């Protein structure tokens, strides 16, 4: 047998093995189940070699740097939760701390890129499973990237990756609840509920109260209904914030214990009460433009309006607010802009004028039509003008010269 014939036989055997065990797509090795869900669109700067018959690959960067593998997943069920995951081993990677994680370009998920990455140390030979929850868009499509380092954390050498997996969350250790009216949805990890002793009864009570608050937010936002009429909370991801508003709303998994301790449905609500925390994040979602490309025409300060609507929603639902719900120090009269100080003064002025709750409904409904791309100073001027004409509250006079100048300067910087 000559060498040419031997090469042909080896090639045929190799193709047969690949056909039996998996599929090679653009250099990334999948098992058949995973390959049916994903398509690799780019892995620039990375040489990729298949690893073993069980799937996986070895990644070799061209130079010391940071990289990403771009994924495009095919049509799945619309508006469904999936867990995407892969196993990474950085034993042979030359690096210090290396952030690894999934980010995304999902039409409905504006925070896909802001989740906390997993930090691994190549020097210690650490290996771990990188995973995150994704919510498919209304078409069941989306794009994602597997991030391997960043500008401050570069690497070279070699990294091993297992097959990429895409699984429905309800089949993979997650619990999904929907409120009786279908307006509130919670996704949590089963292990977290067991560890923290959070009961299903507690979840149902909390969702019931959030449904009432959501109904009030619809009214307070000028009868506006965001997304598809449902507010989704995902409690499975680690964040640098308590929450990130969007569709879904991400709540920091590391804050679960603090969030769910004590009496959840107490009628006295403070700034750390779960109803205020969750209502504040939910309130944010009523300030997005319908195309999710920006915010409504009245949001000169997004945090101010999220808290403003949340406070009114809680009061409309019969809750009492603790006096220190807002941190008013430093006050804007000191020359330091603090949205909570400004909000407290606006609420005080509204109370002195004895305005009904409908003022907030009316102003959000009218100013929602303002150009969403207008600057914060333009939006603030329109808010001040409306308050003076329709509520007889002259904010320039009410805030005082120093306070007024502080706010105007802050709006110009936005």
C-alpha positions as semicolon CSV with decimal commas, in nm:
position;residue;x (nm);y (nm);z (nm)
1;X;0,000;0,000;0,000
2;X;0,148;0,336;-0,099
3;X;0,149;0,648;0,118
4;X;-0,123;0,818;-0,087
5;X;-0,364;0,527;-0,030
6;X;-0,279;0,522;0,342
7;X;-0,360;0,896;0,372
8;X;-0,695;0,843;0,201
9;X;-0,785;0,561;0,440
10;X;-0,687;0,769;0,744
11;X;-0,895;1,058;0,611
12;X;-1,199;0,834;0,559
13;X;-1,164;0,691;0,912
14;X;-1,137;1,045;1,052
15;X;-1,450;1,158;0,870
16;X;-1,637;0,851;0,995
17;X;-1,533;0,920;1,356
18;X;-1,638;1,289;1,327
19;X;-1,971;1,189;1,172
20;X;-2,038;0,944;1,453
21;X;-1,931;1,152;1,753
22;X;-2,004;1,507;1,655
23;X;-1,987;1,792;1,407
24;X;-1,708;2,040;1,337
25;X;-1,845;2,391;1,278
26;X;-1,604;2,671;1,187
27;X;-1,336;2,516;1,408
28;X;-1,549;2,460;1,720
29;X;-1,623;2,102;1,806
30;X;-1,975;2,021;1,925
31;X;-2,171;1,715;2,000
32;X;-2,468;1,678;1,766
33;X;-2,723;1,809;2,018
34;X;-2,530;2,131;2,075
35;X;-2,452;2,179;1,708
36;X;-2,822;2,173;1,631
37;X;-2,862;2,487;1,845
38;X;-2,552;2,693;1,765
39;X;-2,359;2,826;1,471
40;X;-2,011;2,975;1,519
41;X;-1,980;3,298;1,326
42;X;-1,634;3,416;1,432
43;X;-1,330;3,319;1,640
44;X;-1,079;3,570;1,503
45;X;-0,727;3,540;1,641
46;X;-0,786;3,194;1,785
47;X;-0,656;2,874;1,636
48;X;-0,903;2,599;1,726
49;X;-0,836;2,226;1,734
50;X;-1,086;1,952;1,822
51;X;-1,024;1,774;2,151
52;X;-1,110;1,406;2,182
53;X;-1,411;1,210;2,067
54;X;-1,644;1,343;2,337
55;X;-1,643;1,698;2,204
56;X;-1,458;2,012;2,309
57;X;-1,162;2,196;2,165
58;X;-0,826;2,355;2,237
59;X;-0,792;2,730;2,185
60;X;-0,457;2,883;2,087
61;X;-0,441;3,265;2,065
62;X;-0,220;3,420;1,798
63;X;-0,062;3,651;2,054
64;X;-0,098;3,763;2,416
65;X;-0,436;3,933;2,418
66;X;-0,809;3,889;2,484
67;X;-1,052;3,709;2,256
68;X;-1,411;3,610;2,194
69;X;-1,597;3,333;2,018
70;X;-1,913;3,461;1,848
71;X;-2,217;3,238;1,853
72;X;-2,543;3,261;1,668
73;X;-2,808;3,030;1,798
74;X;-3,074;2,903;1,570
75;X;-3,445;2,933;1,627
76;X;-3,553;2,812;1,968
77;X;-3,882;2,867;2,147
78;X;-3,957;3,242;2,172
79;X;-3,944;3,411;2,513
80;X;-3,809;3,102;2,686
81;X;-3,525;3,068;2,939
82;X;-3,220;2,865;2,841
83;X;-2,891;2,795;3,015
84;X;-2,586;2,821;2,792
85;X;-2,269;2,670;2,934
86;X;-1,924;2,534;2,860
87;X;-1,636;2,395;3,066
88;X;-1,309;2,590;3,049
89;X;-0,967;2,482;3,172
90;X;-0,698;2,753;3,193
91;X;-0,424;2,530;3,336
92;X;-0,200;2,592;3,035
93;X;-0,298;2,955;2,985
94;X;-0,035;3,218;3,059
95;X;-0,222;3,485;3,253
96;X;-0,308;3,626;3,592
97;X;-0,677;3,663;3,679
98;X;-0,879;3,594;3,368
99;X;-1,245;3,696;3,333
100;X;-1,451;3,447;3,137
101;X;-1,818;3,458;3,057
102;X;-2,101;3,487;2,810
103;X;-2,224;3,819;2,683
104;X;-2,486;3,881;2,421
105;X;-2,655;4,090;2,159
106;X;-3,013;3,996;2,234
107;X;-3,287;4,221;2,100
108;X;-3,486;4,217;2,422
109;X;-3,199;4,190;2,672
110;X;-3,024;4,527;2,697
111;X;-2,811;4,404;2,990
112;X;-2,673;4,090;2,827
113;X;-2,322;4,238;2,828
114;X;-2,325;4,362;3,190
115;X;-2,326;4,038;3,388
116;X;-2,042;3,951;3,622
117;X;-1,774;3,736;3,453
118;X;-1,623;3,433;3,623
119;X;-1,263;3,503;3,730
120;X;-1,016;3,218;3,683
121;X;-0,644;3,210;3,750
122;X;-0,432;3,028;3,494
123;X;-0,139;3,020;3,734
124;X;-0,338;2,807;3,976
125;X;-0,462;2,580;3,700
126;X;-0,825;2,657;3,773
127;X;-1,102;2,501;3,570
128;X;-1,474;2,571;3,594
129;X;-1,803;2,567;3,411
130;X;-1,900;2,905;3,268
131;X;-2,273;2,949;3,230
132;X;-2,554;3,200;3,224
133;X;-2,925;3,225;3,164
134;X;-3,058;3,375;2,843
135;X;-3,411;3,471;2,748
136;X;-3,487;3,418;2,382
137;X;-3,644;3,706;2,194
138;X;-3,987;3,700;2,035
139;X;-3,843;3,520;1,732
140;X;-3,641;3,267;1,930
141;X;-3,314;3,405;1,794
142;X;-3,008;3,586;1,925
143;X;-2,632;3,626;1,921
144;X;-2,379;3,572;2,196
145;X;-2,009;3,581;2,262
146;X;-1,794;3,369;2,486
147;X;-1,551;3,625;2,627
148;X;-1,199;3,506;2,705
149;X;-1,031;3,792;2,890
150;X;-1,062;4,169;2,846
151;X;-0,843;4,476;2,793
152;X;-0,704;4,450;3,147
153;X;-0,670;4,072;3,152
154;X;-0,486;3,917;2,857
155;X;-0,359;3,566;2,801
156;X;-0,162;3,337;2,574
157;X;-0,069;2,970;2,573
158;X;-0,358;2,726;2,553
159;X;-0,710;2,690;2,688
160;X;-0,933;2,385;2,676
161;X;-1,309;2,416;2,627
162;X;-1,578;2,156;2,654
163;X;-1,878;2,130;2,421
164;X;-2,116;2,425;2,431
165;X;-2,449;2,325;2,577
166;X;-2,790;2,487;2,546
167;X;-3,058;2,355;2,780
168;X;-3,402;2,471;2,882
169;X;-3,377;2,608;3,235
170;X;-3,681;2,418;3,355
171;X;-3,494;2,096;3,269
172;X;-3,166;2,203;3,434
173;X;-3,208;2,277;3,805
174;X;-3,405;2,600;3,777
175;X;-3,751;2,682;3,909
176;X;-3,991;2,907;3,720
177;X;-4,297;3,070;3,876
178;X;-4,564;3,287;3,721
179;X;-4,812;3,498;3,919
180;X;-5,181;3,415;3,901
181;X;-5,249;3,707;3,667
182;X;-4,955;3,613;3,442
183;X;-4,788;3,952;3,486
184;X;-4,490;3,856;3,705
185;X;-4,236;3,580;3,643
186;X;-3,953;3,456;3,870
187;X;-3,662;3,235;3,763
188;X;-3,443;3,102;4,044
189;X;-3,198;2,820;4,107
190;X;-3,342;2,530;4,301
191;X;-3,022;2,502;4,508
192;X;-3,050;2,866;4,621
193;X;-3,404;2,821;4,748
194;X;-3,307;2,507;4,936
195;X;-2,995;2,666;5,084
196;X;-3,172;2,983;5,199
197;X;-3,495;2,813;5,300
198;X;-3,714;3,023;5,070
199;X;-4,055;2,861;5,042
200;X;-4,290;2,853;4,745
201;X;-4,549;3,029;4,965
202;X;-4,306;3,319;5,013
203;X;-4,246;3,343;4,638
204;X;-4,619;3,342;4,562
205;X;-4,688;3,615;4,821
206;X;-4,412;3,833;4,681
207;X;-4,531;3,790;4,323
208;X;-4,888;3,872;4,425
209;X;-4,777;4,203;4,578
210;X;-4,555;4,283;4,280
211;X;-4,852;4,226;4,048
212;X;-5,046;4,494;4,238
213;X;-4,750;4,729;4,224
214;X;-4,709;4,665;3,854
215;X;-5,070;4,761;3,791
216;X;-5,007;5,090;3,970
217;X;-4,692;5,148;3,766
218;X;-4,890;5,110;3,443
219;X;-5,117;5,392;3,557
220;X;-4,836;5,611;3,692
221;X;-4,650;5,573;3,362
222;X;-4,935;5,722;3,161
223;X;-5,110;5,388;3,095
224;X;-4,796;5,250;2,933
225;X;-4,738;4,873;2,915
226;X;-4,375;4,769;2,850
227;X;-4,255;4,465;2,659
228;X;-4,517;4,195;2,611
229;X;-4,720;4,276;2,922
230;X;-4,507;4,064;3,156
231;X;-4,228;4,157;3,398
232;X;-3,959;3,893;3,434
233;X;-3,716;3,865;3,725
234;X;-3,406;3,644;3,694
235;X;-3,227;3,572;4,025
236;X;-2,956;3,341;3,889
237;X;-2,669;3,570;3,786
238;X;-2,393;3,742;3,982
239;X;-2,385;4,120;3,933
240;X;-2,190;4,420;4,051
241;X;-2,529;4,587;4,114
242;X;-2,830;4,481;4,319
243;X;-3,036;4,479;4,002
244;X;-3,029;4,554;3,630
245;X;-3,358;4,658;3,472
246;X;-3,456;4,525;3,133
247;X;-3,634;4,224;2,990
248;X;-3,557;4,028;3,196
249;X;-3,471;4,217;3,514
250;X;-3,157;4,065;3,666
251;X;-3,137;4,058;4,047
252;X;-2,797;3,984;4,200
253;X;-2,785;3,622;4,309
254;X;-2,542;3,719;4,585
255;X;-2,805;3,952;4,736
256;X;-3,073;3,684;4,772
257;X;-3,008;3,614;5,140
258;X;-3,032;3,981;5,236
259;X;-3,327;4,036;5,006
260;X;-3,537;3,749;5,141
261;X;-3,468;3,781;5,511
262;X;-3,733;3,920;5,748
263;X;-4,099;3,983;5,680
264;X;-4,134;4,027;5,307
265;X;-4,485;4,168;5,308
266;X;-4,449;4,409;5,600
267;X;-4,662;4,719;5,547
268;X;-4,370;4,941;5,653
269;X;-4,126;4,964;5,363
270;X;-3,768;5,088;5,382
271;X;-3,499;5,122;5,116
272;X;-3,378;4,763;5,164
273;X;-3,723;4,607;5,173
274;X;-3,755;4,354;4,887
275;X;-4,072;4,521;4,759
276;X;-3,897;4,856;4,720
277;X;-3,587;4,699;4,563
278;X;-3,788;4,494;4,313
279;X;-4,044;4,768;4,248
280;X;-3,763;5,018;4,180
281;X;-3,612;4,788;3,916
282;X;-3,955;4,715;3,770
283;X;-4,027;5,088;3,761
284;X;-3,721;5,140;3,540
285;X;-3,871;4,916;3,273
286;X;-4,166;5,153;3,232
287;X;-3,924;5,429;3,126
288;X;-3,784;5,258;2,819
289;X;-3,891;5,365;2,475
290;X;-4,102;5,112;2,292
291;X;-3,814;5,008;2,065
292;X;-3,577;4,976;2,366
293;X;-3,336;5,213;2,190
294;X;-3,361;5,481;2,458
295;X;-3,564;5,616;2,745
296;X;-3,886;5,814;2,757
297;X;-3,897;6,188;2,706
298;X;-3,932;6,270;3,076
299;X;-3,636;6,076;3,220
300;X;-3,387;6,353;3,287
301;X;-3,265;6,126;3,570
302;X;-3,350;5,757;3,535
303;X;-3,293;5,674;3,903
304;X;-3,510;5,963;4,019
305;X;-3,807;5,852;3,808
306;X;-3,766;5,486;3,901
307;X;-3,786;5,575;4,270
308;X;-4,058;5,836;4,216
309;X;-4,294;5,589;4,050
310;X;-4,203;5,312;4,295
311;X;-4,285;5,535;4,593
312;X;-4,623;5,631;4,451
313;X;-4,699;5,270;4,354
314;X;-4,627;5,153;4,710
315;X;-4,849;5,424;4,857
316;X;-5,131;5,344;4,612
317;X;-5,110;4,982;4,729
318;X;-5,143;5,082;5,093
319;X;-4,783;5,061;5,210
320;X;-4,624;5,304;5,454
321;X;-4,275;5,433;5,381
322;X;-3,996;5,469;5,633
323;X;-3,873;5,824;5,684
324;X;-3,521;5,734;5,570
325;X;-3,631;5,569;5,245
326;X;-3,447;5,845;5,058
327;X;-3,094;5,953;5,145
328;X;-3,114;6,330;5,129
329;X;-2,755;6,399;5,239
330;X;-2,576;6,570;5,079
331;X;-2,852;6,811;4,987
332;X;-2,845;6,984;4,649
333;X;-2,812;7,319;4,830
334;X;-2,451;7,216;4,910
335;X;-2,361;7,223;4,542
336;X;-2,348;6,841;4,515
337;X;-2,611;6,680;4,292
338;X;-2,798;6,398;4,464
339;X;-3,109;6,270;4,289
340;X;-3,261;6,150;4,617
341;X;-3,231;6,499;4,765
342;X;-3,397;6,649;4,456
343;X;-3,670;6,383;4,462
344;X;-3,742;6,451;4,830
345;X;-3,788;6,822;4,755
346;X;-4,016;6,750;4,457
347;X;-4,229;6,518;4,674
348;X;-4,243;6,781;4,948
349;X;-4,353;7,047;4,699
350;X;-4,621;6,819;4,556
351;X;-4,748;6,743;4,906
352;X;-4,766;7,112;4,997
353;X;-4,965;7,177;4,680
354;X;-5,188;6,881;4,776
355;X;-5,168;6,739;4,426
356;X;-5,348;6,409;4,358
357;X;-5,149;6,105;4,241
358;X;-5,288;6,170;3,893
359;X;-5,027;6,444;3,840
360;X;-4,761;6,179;3,779
361;X;-4,989;5,990;3,537
362;X;-5,057;6,311;3,347
363;X;-4,697;6,430;3,320
364;X;-4,557;6,094;3,212
365;X;-4,831;6,052;2,953
366;X;-4,768;6,396;2,803
367;X;-4,389;6,403;2,820
368;X;-4,348;6,045;2,695
369;X;-4,392;6,187;2,346
370;X;-4,082;6,404;2,382
371;X;-3,784;6,312;2,166
372;X;-3,609;6,027;2,347
373;X;-3,273;6,148;2,218
374;X;-3,310;6,489;2,379
375;X;-3,048;6,574;2,639
376;X;-3,116;6,560;3,014
377;X;-3,121;6,942;3,028
378;X;-3,399;6,957;2,764
379;X;-3,603;6,692;2,945
380;X;-3,554;6,871;3,277
381;X;-3,667;7,204;3,130
382;X;-3,985;7,040;2,998
383;X;-4,050;6,882;3,338
384;X;-4,005;7,217;3,514
385;X;-4,232;7,389;3,261
386;X;-4,507;7,128;3,304
387;X;-4,490;7,147;3,685
388;X;-4,525;7,523;3,676
389;X;-4,812;7,529;3,425
390;X;-5,012;7,229;3,544
391;X;-4,920;7,188;3,911
392;X;-4,852;7,550;4,005
393;X;-4,514;7,443;4,142
394;X;-4,225;7,668;4,041
395;X;-3,923;7,444;4,093
396;X;-3,671;7,720;4,025
397;X;-3,813;7,917;4,312
398;X;-3,880;7,615;4,532
399;X;-3,530;7,468;4,506
400;X;-3,362;7,796;4,588
401;X;-3,081;7,960;4,393
402;X;-2,805;7,722;4,504
403;X;-3,015;7,408;4,464
404;X;-3,143;7,518;4,124
405;X;-2,792;7,591;3,994
406;X;-2,670;7,251;4,119
407;X;-2,941;7,065;3,927
408;X;-2,901;7,272;3,608
409;X;-2,524;7,208;3,602
410;X;-2,579;6,836;3,658
411;X;-2,831;6,814;3,373
412;X;-2,592;6,985;3,133
413;X;-2,328;6,720;3,207
414;X;-2,561;6,433;3,122
